[in-house]
């Protein structure tokens, strides 16, 4: 039997408290965004009952929706103030974009798989996320027409930080990206200040591989 809306709402409240707040997610704006966005809308119907478990779930095309905690870690690390234009690489289900839409001025999100992008766009429109633009293409190359971005989040694992993305990061901007081997990565926070970039580790993680010109399919040992 599918859970009722009342049950899902209670599960969402419990998820925010136990999986996020009681760990290390303390930004009140981030926590409020997770209280507002119904994760069950971003998973296949057969997985609705698992929507608030602390785990990734399949969404088709060999992709997943990340566990709520990891989405929260990445979002909090961006240190969003509310007036930013954000670029997301890897729309997937659209859940991360929906969270970001509550926190910034505008979100550009790009997805390689057209069918995933179409489904995400429909969900986001249905939920009233009018400040999200869905794109189809190679996210590893960024999106120059809307750059520079005050924040960039990459939801797939890269072999190195693509210089195309740091080049499209505004001065004072922040990039959150998983970097490492195919099956184990570090979540990095990259800051750009006066044209220079520095990076620090936020957490350990495991994401699906980043594809594209500066992803794993053409990796030659260089970020360019």
Secondary structure, DSSP 8 states (H G I E B T S, - for coil): ----HHHHHHHHHHHIIIIIITTT---HHHHHHHHHS-GGGGS-GGGGGGTTSSS-EEEETTEEE--HHHHHHHHHHT---SS-EEEEE--TTSHHHHHHHTTSSEEEEEES-HHHHHHHHHHHHHTT-TTEEEEES-GGG--GGG--EEEEEEEEEESS--HHHHHTEEEEEEEEEEEEETTEEEEEEEEEETTEEEEEEEEEE---B--STTSGGG--SS--
